Every structure is written in C-alpha cells, then in structure tokens.
Amino acid sequence: MEQLKKCVALVAHDNMKRELAEWVEWNAYKLAHCRLICTGTTGRMVGRMLADKRAEDIASEEEYDLAGFAVGIVDQKDLITGEHIQAGDTLIGIASSGVHSNGFSLVRKVFEMTRTSLDTYYEELGGTLGEVLLTPTKIYVKAMKAVKDAGVIVKGASHITGGGFYENIPRMLPEGVRAVVQKDSYEVPAIFRLLQEKGSVEEHVMYNTYNMGLGMVLAVAQEDAEKTMEALRAAGEVPFRIGHCEAGEKGVDIC
C-alpha cells in the first residue's frame, strides 16, 4: 500500500484521480500478481496521433493517456525458448477477449470513429461497437501458471499481438519446424468477421493483423495436449486444439 500512496501522490497533481491508481493496483495484482511501482516523472499529452493526422487536444481535466510495462524474473531452467518444439507437437490456442488493442489503424479505416457509430448496437456482437472494441485485453499469467502447475512442459508460447498469426507464431519455432493451424478448429469471434465483412479485408491481412480469437498459442507434446486443455479449463480459460507442428521451413500455414 505504501507504493500505492506514493503513486497516488505522484499523479494527483496532474489531475489523475485516485480511483484510477487504485484500480490499476488492484487489477495488476488480481490478474497477474503484479505490484505497482511508480518511478520517474509524469507528463501531459497535449495531442495524440490518430492514423496520419493529429487529433483534438486531449489535455483536459478528464482526459489523459496512462502507459506502463511489466517486468518479470524467471529461472533459466524454466525459460520457454521453443528450441525443443518438433514435428508431431500439438498447438493449443487460448481464447482472446477481443481485438486486444491491436490493429486499430485498420479499425478506424473500417468504422467511423463517431459517437453514433461507436454507440451502434450489433446483434451479432451482443453489444455496441465501442463496448466490444474496448473490451480489456485478456491477461494469461494465471493460465500459464495453471499449465505449469499441472506438470506440463510448455515447449513454446506465442502471444498473438500485432502481426497476428503470421508474425507471432513463427517466433517460437526453431529452424526446420513449421506450424499448421486449422481455421475450422474454433469459431472466429463476431468482431473479426464484422471487420472483415465491413472493410472487405482479405483473409491473409486479417490473420496478419489480429489475434482472430486466440490470444495465446502453446506448443506441447502430443501426449500432454489433453492435460493442458484440462488445466486451462480449470483456470477458467477456453482452449482449443488448433493444429500441429511438422517438419518444414520455419513458418506457419493456415488452412
């Protein structure tokens, strides 16, 4: 709590509410067992860049941008390097909560960023466009810990962020191993289907920009696949067996 008090004092002079600092502290611990540490300086943002033009001044009493990062420590023996991934290993995807803050340049090209547009209710989304786009990013700390605690050796882990499947999945693979993802192994969430339809976006671009409903992809031995799925379900996650690894040029096929 002492760190929280220091953080509140640090940001209060810049018109940031105490509730915000408390909310950040609470959720950081709740979702990832992280503690909030505030250092350095604060600054005010007098404008922001949206696409290729400057937006309205946001240096008002109620508007500000808050940025941060997470730092962790791991024993060398527990590092997930991907070096032991091999042909025959199973790929397991963990459901995302939405767009996860990636690909918003494309979002702004597809949808008008107006109050009317963002407040439009879509039956297939089960909410307004604005609500769905701003769904908080899912944090996978507890999910990964659950798999580890189940005794599963995670050979590789790929956080599907900007760059989608095509840029992120290959990063966990060693040379000579190729990932094969089956599109029909899970249902792509409505927000991505709507984006693709409204914007006439090519499928390759979608999988090269968004997580398409999977925020994390794990590579595990085939014999550990079901145990991994059970551990993830017990942790409250929604896992899918989405494909496998095979011998070939390092990369990913989506079929």
N, C-alpha and C positions, 0 to 999 in steps of 0.2 A: 504493500500500500504506500510505502514511502516514495517509491519510484513514481507511482501514480500521482501523488500530491505534487511532486516536482514537475511532472509533465503538465498537470493542470495549470500550475503557476506559470510555466513556460509559455503556454499557448493562450492563456486568458487575455493577455494584453493585445492579442491580435483578433479579438472578438470571436474566438472559437469557444463554444460552450463547454462547460464542464461535463455535461452529459455525453458529449462526443468522446472525450478522453476515457471516460468510464466505460463507454460502450466498446471502444477499441480494446481496452484492457481485458474486459470480461470475455469478449468473443475470441481474442487471441488465445486466452487460456482454455476456454471451453472447447474450441475447435482444434487447437494444435498444441496445447500445453505449453504455450509460449508466454514469456513475461515481457511487458512493455518497458523499454528503456529509451528515454529521450536524451539526446545529446545535441551539441552543435547549436545552430541558430534557426530561427524561423524567418520566413519571408512572405511577402504578399504577392499574389499573382494578379497583375493588372490587365491581363488579357490571356486568351488561350487560342491555340491554332486548331481550327476545325477544317479538315481536308486541306485546301490550299489558300485559305483566307482567314484573316483574324476575326474572331467573333466579338461579341459585345463585351464591354468591360465587366468583369465579374468581381472587382474589388469592392463589394458592397458589404453591408453589415451581416448578411445572412449567407453569402456565397464564398466558398474557398475550396481549394484542392488540398487534399492531405495525401502525402506519399510516404511509403515506408518499405522496409525489406526485412527478410528473416535470415538469421544466421544460425547454423547448427554445427554439431560436432559428432563424429562417428568413428568408432574403432576401425582400423584398417581391415580387420578380418570381416567386418560387416558391410564393407563397401559393395554396392551393386554396380559392377563395371560392364556387364554384358559379355565379357570375354569367354564365358563358358556356354553361351547360347549355341545350340547346334540343331541340325536338321531333326525334325520329329518333335521338337518342343512345342508346347501349346501356348497360344496367345489368348489372354483373358482381358476383356475390356471392362472398365468400371463406369457406370453411367455418370454423365455430367448433369449439371443443373440447368444448362442452357448455353449461351454463347461464351460464357466465361471471360468477358471483357476483351475478346479478340475479334478482329475483323470489322471494327466499327466504321472504318472508312467506306467499306462496301455497304454496310448497313445504311449509312447516310446517303449513299447513292440510290439505293433501292426504295427507301421510305423517306418521305418528307419529315423533317425534324420540326414539326409544328405541334402545338398543343392539341389541335384537332386530330392529327394523325396519331400521336402517341396515346391519346385517350380513346382511340377506336378499339372497340371490343371485337375480338375474333373468336368465334365459337370453337374453332379447331385448337386455339391456344388456351382456351379456358380463362382468358384474362385480357387486359388491354395490351397493346403493343408495347407501351412504355414499361408496364409492370414486368412483362416477360423478358424484355431486353435487359432490364436492370436487376434480374434475379441474381443474388450473390453467388460468386464463384464457389464451387464445392472444394473443400479442403480435404485432402486424402491422408492426413497424418494417422488418424485412428485406424483407417482401413489398412494401411501398410503395416502398422504395428500388429493388427489382428492377424494378418497373414504370417508375419514373423513369429508371433507367439504360438501359432498353430504348428510350427516346426517346418514350414515350407521354406525352401531356399529359392528366393526370387532371383532368377538369373539375369533379368533385365527389366527395367522400368522406363516407360516413356510417358512423360507428361505432355498431353496433347494441347499445346497452346497455339500461338500464331504460327502459321505454316502447316497446320493440320497434320494429317496422316503422313503425307509425302515427305515432309521435312523433319518431323519429330521421331517417327518410329525407326528410321534407319540409324539414328544417332545411338541407339542402344545395341545395334547389331555389330558383331565382329565381321571382318572380311570373309567372304565365301559363304555368307548366310543371308537368305532372302526371306522376308516376311510375306505371308499370303493372308489377306483379310477378306472374309466373305461378307459382302454387303447385306445379304439377307439373314445374317446370324442374329440380328437385332433390329428393332424398329427405330428408324431415324426420327427424332422428335419433330413435332409440327413446326417449330420456329424455323428450322433449317429448310424444310420443304417449302414453307411460305416464302422465305428469302429467295430460294432458287426459282420458284414459280414467278413471283412478282418481278424479279430482276432479270429473268431469262439468263440465269447464270449457268455456265457449263458445269457439269458434274465434277470434272477434274479440278476446276477452280474451287468448288465447294470443299472438296477433300484436301485441298492445298491451302485452305484459309481457316476453316472451322474444325471444331472437335467432332462435329456431326453426331453428338450424343454420347461420346466416350471421352471422359476427361483424363483417364489414365489407362495405359495398356501394359500388362505384365507378361513376361515370358517365363514360363515354368516348365519343369519336366512333365511329360505326359502323365506319368503316374501320380503327380501332385496336383493335377488340374482340379479334380473334384474336391479335394481337401481345401484348395484355395477358394473355390466357389463357396463352400460351406462357411469358411471363416469370414469371407466378405459379407455374406448374407447375415451372419450372426452379428456383424458390426453395423448392420443397417444399410448396407450398400446393395446396389442392384448390379450383379456381374453377368457377363455374357462370355461364352466360349466363342471367340470370333475368328479363329484361324489357327495357323501353324507356321512353323519355320521349315525351310527346305534349303538344300544346297543350291548355290547360285550366286550371281553378282549381288553385292550388298545393296539393298533397296527394299521396296515394298510394292506388291501387286494388290490391287483392289478389284475383286471380281465377284 
